[in-house]
Amino acid sequence: MNFFRGVMGGQPAGPQPSGAETIQKLCDRVASSTLLEDRRDAVRALKSLSKKYRLEVGTQAMNHLLQILQTDRSDSEIIGYALDTLFNIICNDEEEEQDENPQKQVDDLGVQFTDKLIQEPENVTLLLTMLEEFDFHVRWPGVKLLTILLKNQCVQLQAIILVSPMGVSRLMDLLADSREVIRNDGLLLLQQLTKNNAAIQKIVAFENAFERLLDIITEEGSSDGGIVVEDCLILLLNLLRNNSSNQNFFKEGSYIQRMKPWFEVGDDNSGWSAQKVTNLHLMLQLVRVMVSPTNSPGATASCQKSMFQCGLLQQLCTILMATGVPADILTETINTVSEVIRGSQVNQDFFASVNAPSNPPRPAIVVLLMSMVNERQPFVLRCAVLYCFQCFLYRNQKGQGEIVATLLPSTIDANSISAGQLLCGGLFSADSLSNWCAAVALAHALQDNLTQKEQLLRVQLATSLGKPPVSLLQQCTNILSQGSKVQTRVGLLMLLCTWISNCPIAVTHFLHNQENVPFLTGQISENLGEDERLVQGLCALLLGICIYHNDNSLENYTKEKLKQLIEKRIGKENFVEKLSFITKHELYSRAAQKPQPVFPSPEQMLFDHEFTKLVKDLEGVITKAVHKSSEEEKKEEETKKTIEQHDSIVTQYKELIREQDSQLQELREQVSSMSSQKELMQSSLAQQLSQIQQHKDQYNLLKLKLGKDSQSQAGSQAGSQADGAQVNGLQTEELSQLREEVEELRRQQATLHSQLGEKDTLITTLRSGSSQEAGDATGGPDNTDMTQELEARRSQIQSQQAEISQLQTERTELLRRAEAKSSEAGVAGGSSEDSALLADLEGRLATQTSETDRLKAEVKGLTEGQAGMEQQLASATSTVAILQAEKAKLQGELQESKKEQDDLLMLLADQDQKIHSLKQKLKDLGEAVDDDDDLREQTDDDYDEEEDDEEKDD
């Protein structure tokens, strides 16, 4: 115990051991002690010494501490001490003895200990398992230790955690911890874990990170929340930036809609806290990440659509037009709105309709342009407004037309400030930055829009009183020739290059001024300083565009004459060299990287992103155009014409091929339909063939039966006659069988005739009975009498009802008179005569009422009897219909039987004819044949008699 007293602050007698010796003894005690309490005390002592003797504890005790984590996991206290000790030796404490050890050495020491710990990946896996412990004294030190390890060696530790089973899932569980300290430190850990690692970012996102983080932001108060909201937003940015998979997952999960409440600011925007500004700045960055121009066009368009549909764009425009918003938040909001509307026609149209809350209301675009051309506004704000205007016009020909229209004479309103007036004012102001911004903004109104380039040629400017107006194109060249600042001239040259590019009419207008070409050649040929090289390159580019897009409409400035002028005054090689100054400029490559104009200072604001694309497209073709001779140009023109002719021929052939393709498609459809019809016909033909074959088989069977019948009839004759009868395959036995069948059919026919007669009799009887009943029901004497009686009763009832109503009227009149007399006499009752008359009337009324009730009862009984008779008549009619249907069915069967009988008789006649012919042949051959004509005649007579009987029966 004396040993621990010395370590923990006691003062034993004797010499004091050094720090290294004490740490060595503690390490030995940790390694050799069998009691858990001793090891715990030793680890606690190492923790207390780990900050002062960081190097010694790290070099001697790290392995022992890792061993403790493996062997003593059941004791949370010793595990907590061990994790705290490891954290102390790996963490770089800035307050350490900086005089003796510079901070760089301290940082190196933390990295060295980190490298030593992660040399064995099992150590990292062991630390991850520590996070499964719910005990606060274990889980919190484990989170802090992993966080500092990630700070020191992020890439190596990310690789280990990525391959560790359930490694990322264990870390994600920290966000669900109810203890805010662990949850907040878990956010810091995940921030370090997700830096620049797309694989881990995807795993974290699919572990439901978006849902949890947005819930935490909402719980903490959104933009009004504290540092926890900031940590959540930083983690969200790590997960979404440059990760298309997570961005798509975020959009598909409808998380964009949950961002709208973040930007709901109140009317009172005074007193924004620093934390709120930071939070809202990160929220705006999060929106920009989803619609960044560097994302794929499809994903950006989808996010822009979602932001408009959920109202997020409208909320951002509200902040944009609100008052009291801090400058940096306003700047970032402008940049965010810019990227939300960039390239989206729907969003651009909505932004064009936004008005500022002023009196009178002004469009938001006009208010923003007023800030852009105001030199007193902050530089970053003016850059943001320019970016917003560029994004509004990006692939928006409708918006370009509206901006240019504000410059045309027919649409200028003197009572209001328009976007065109602000751009012209900025273009010719004394502030070079306003000149550059206005020139670039106007160039974007002409970008890839030939119609607006031609329309802008109509703009006329009044320079001073008493002088005629000049065109906007001429005024720009006049300012160039006056030798203004480099930034102003660069902006105007970019505007002119964009304006006349791919517009021969604008080139003609530019060349029509006799001073423009000499000015450009003079600028290019001079040997000026380093700052003027960029202007020379842009002048060369402008002159090259005049050559490349020249339609040779001006005789003095045709392509050939301009090239001769360059060769004489400048030199082709010198011209190309001056042209290359543009792309060699250091600010050119910076502007070509991204669309947003971001410059460290106003003086470096020289190039526009879209203009760098134009230079890239034109530099090569202008160089070729300058070096070409007239013969080469003629050949090229002839080649172009030939190519155009070939193209027209190819177009014709393509159209012909399309027509043939359509015809071929129609023919294929017809062939397919005809093939299906052919298959149907083949199947129908096969069915018909099978039916024919069946008929043939039936015919052969009948033929065979007739042959057998003939053979049985000729059986009594001599052998030679029998042989002669079998020559045609006819037998008398089959003939006799056939006749027996005919007889049977005749008997069946007779039976059917008898049954049909019985049915006819029954039907006749039923018809007579039903007609009698119908007659009884409709026109019989009983029914007539009943109807007459019914009518008499009805008339009697009506007369009695009339009499009753008359009596009621008289009674009412008498009552009225009686009341009048009683009122006059002042007595309670009426006269005796009136009372007697009243009683008599009441008696007659009661008698008539009873008689009426009796007559109504009789009428009701008669009506019910008539309904019963009608029902009986309907039943009889249905019975007659059923019997008639049955009769029709029997007649159909009879007709079929007659048809079959006629067929059999025809077959018998044919057979008799054949037998007769065969007998005649036998007679001709000299054979003796019995003459059975008499028998046949008798049979025929019998048949005729039977048919006559049948006809009589019919």
Steps between C-alpha positions, in 0.01 A plus 500: 500500500797731555564472128150629410525774760812623327328500167180662622667785685626363831842600647683181608851517632796430274590608145210563255488281184499668159192514282626235262579265788155554652332431168711186455398372843134573425523315170653201679222507755237510219664204330569285807224574753244225545252710692265719294517775764878525465483522123224760525707715736802471272304603192349793694852611589609476136205716403604770745856498361402473132486875433821598680700198386327446167798357316599256777144375556445462128817305434485272807132455585313491167528125451404435862195724466386320187544171686279634780230577242504137394524323835304724741193588291270399782618792717378825351705717736842366396391506133408867537837581657683319221307682226557838664872426528522409130311815412739717703813360335358522144323837531704805404451745787591851388567609858792264546842636572542691176835649607667162523308318229372698200148425383625322191680243714184456709297436188755254376489320834123453480529370145778259603293354782201475262712311248618266773144427615351436156789282383289212622147533355376283786561794733254715303247218496546470878425870541188463285375221727543733796225717351249220556530557874223726622696613807575871469857463635581256222306630205591866523881449526474252212329759281758765582789260434369396159439865409859601575630195313301607194635854526859374508481224238166529323562300182661199670235480770218536245635199314509292819150599609364437150605134505410449864174304545221731611757776557300784346175369652648518852598860441155586364343368821659794681244735345222313677661533844276686742801667665567818308872503578553166328265591214677832438846344511366228270419774250859621514622143454280449193619832357857373504397155377312624192764740369587428135392135511210425267463137612459590867271789405268260319494255792425779748223636275336159469517457876218757514736787576292762316190425704686510831692818421193689382313390813783632718502831311126536553525411869781751554305789342615500136680824412447634853676198648847478647828335412331159465305624197826621349660157551201329339515730200875445457440124505222534243732700275764227531245237397361693200789696350630333179299184573233452233368181658429668834355806326256281311413313820443833678268621223310171466449489876310833484754662730514816285146580613616488861748782440232760427423581870867585555463820300182633657631823648273749674435862422729613779847413369695716741752352737613186320730297722833378365388138538181564301701661222732199494211253498312677222819531297553124520134438411536710188816311410306176539243622247778602263660157524178345364484735197868561436594553131763229542230237560350304214244707305221249560550488876525879524180550299314250717608675821409841356154371417453361851613827658247697298214258568555492876527880526868513595585739214216730604632502857851587382362788293322624812834516684651666193250785513481525882651787697748471785667184367877494565717569196673163488167315529353721227801431276480124553121509443554674166753234400259226609207645306732532200577130489140398575378686190799434271383325184146434635241681291224467760718633781632781281147607411406502867803709590410749228159546666643574848456859609675689777280639782551862393267781400447471210589126479804428288615170353761320706734498199495879481568534874793262477647677197482827692725341762736365235570837336523679836868537586420546871370145534734223624706331233380148581137615485552652154662177381204303636250724317695458176495121547124513565442699181716257301310200637169670423600536134670160469316312221209740543425660163174638634683686779767621255229645280338678796832660604587615147146629453552749784772664288298537182346842425144369476498354853686762703291645784630832625313474830658174617846351527555194282772239490625635167539851636697373798729296274565795272560724799751253644662450161590866465554598865830616648539182709703240311349212698149618406614520137629143509193357679255678268691389189507136613132510599405643160716237328300228676180653362646431152655158567404250225207719390534633146163678513595715799839582348321645200242677717770666712634670184186718506590658836580869470661710774484876549853606592451877548263781410510618144674190365330218312458168684752223443452127508596297804757314292667824393498639852682192629774545237522870582568424866765246395680758291506747792750286687316427822601254774606148410203345682254719308660424163512126572129500586406695186716277277334187647160658430594583139647154435186331635277741307648458150588133538293287262310814385609626155263798520667622820842449339389717207378773737830488689710521184283775355664745740824591324685562828454157660738290290791751515453524875516121543805461277673783681432342839626159385816625328628711790750366749335578830560394857394184680164641604408590143572156354158374597334795320712426192392137506134596524540749213655223292207276587251770398677556169517125441123470554455774240692281256341166589135621499539747214243469220708722262217753472742794540750532215765674708492240779460162340670197650786518257565871552491464879755219482721707273474785749605270784793366300623849409456684831520227762630179350319168519736346755488810718120501475475137612744564782299796625182286477659234721554756778138445608527131586844543655373747758485357852152639568365329185548148639349604835186637332465189282465269802147588617217733399487702824716815484719472810791742517719594796501868401322727247821552301516128415146499359588472131358180343151353483439126499281496188749720315777245565285244317465739206878554485559126508266453204630790288876502556575205274264594217622861496860385480415280201298776337790748522753258350280394211568646157235619261534186291458284806194699600353456153569131519351490846192687380467262207546212740235646728261537206575144393447382853176693519389345173599159628319574821188596309528181294558298815200672657286408201620142516433494871147620441460240225634232733259613771210476256617158385539395860145607574373321188703193590354510848149520356575208264636298789184566694295393197711184461452417865123553474486292181707229666253486785213485250683223314535301819129542571412389148732202526339394821155545344612298196629224722164487676316484169730224373435301813125546451527389136698197611229418753235532230703273274527242777125520558441461129724195483320344794161553332640363179627194684163453670318517166741246353427258783125546450529420132702190579233369742228546236700311242592217743220273372624516139764277343869532581568671174232758571641557851841554350352742250321688781822542694673657205398850622527410872120514562330250735130438553538465879608861530210605281252320723655659808468837336137440424437391856656826616270687261202320645613586851534863402151495353361358823680769697358759262149368553551510875619856477198588284268359762677688780485816295128452447445461870700818566300687237179386662623610839611837366162547328322418821717739698455772242121464508502499883731802520295690242184418693663614824625811331160562361351447841757736647465770241174482305283240676152585629603452862792729461287755318239498771767533763657793320164672458419445862841639595441813292152545653645472848766756419245748363283444805798566729579820313140624526491416869832678556356808327190482719719459811705802410176700442367393840827593666477843339140545626605388847777752508263777392242402766769493769612843396142634510436337837807660649394835358149471651636389836728797509212733422262350757767462766397144584713184499290276269331541157137466386325165507441500127863546421595223743254255343623588152855454612428158653320388183797604289744318724295180477485518123873564492576191714278283276669620185845445654424137593355436153815644344726271706295195396523591132878552531538150650299348209715685246815370668371142487413529131846643424672209677284250305595664173871484592467125573339438162779694326761286678324178387492630145879573510570148631293345221680710240845385628381135488391546139843649413681204657283252309557682176877487553480128570290452186760688294771279641307183410435629150875562461576144607238372256657695214841356585353149502338561161828627363687193622227277353525675162878448504454129568241472225739662257770254601254211452402629159866522396555150634202362312627662186839340544343159572284533191799585284695206641215264429473633149868431450453148631217448259708626216767253599244219476463435867166403647370772733178497703282787404395678816353807332159409620623483857664836462188650346296368789749649747484827319123498515518440873736793534271721297200405711689574819605840369141577402386409849766727650392787279140447604606497864686824446 
